[in-house]
């Protein structure tokens, strides 16, 4: 089972990573001013993970595929790592779909 890890940034804001059961980061959030907002972002990922249309498949300038996960309002709530190929990116999306809905929250802030 996956888990969300909340941590505090050097600037005093909050962000989260969704980690797969093997500990690999599969989605990282933007920064939030408050822990409550960060937790809302986590719940948004949990609630939207099953919908394929929430995953915006992208290609970086260097050609590496990656994806953004968007909330219902279109706002980005998480970004993946850069992948070496589209199969890796699709596996990353599948991992978010599998791990996010039932993931635990580990508050390390």
C-alpha angles and dihedrals in degrees: 000000000000129000140206115228117203118201138171118243125224089259091057096254127121135243138167139216124204109219127195120230088268090059096251116140109242100170133020126194133223115252122277128204093222136034089233090058090048090053090049088054090052092051090049090055090048092050097043101039095094094058113086091199089067090068114085107199111211142174121222122225089260091056097256115140120230138152141228122211114219132200122230089270091057095252117139111248099173144007129208130224120267112272130208092227143007093256089061090049092050089049088052091052090048089051092053090049090051100040107033104064096060100023120135122234118238109191106204095165 
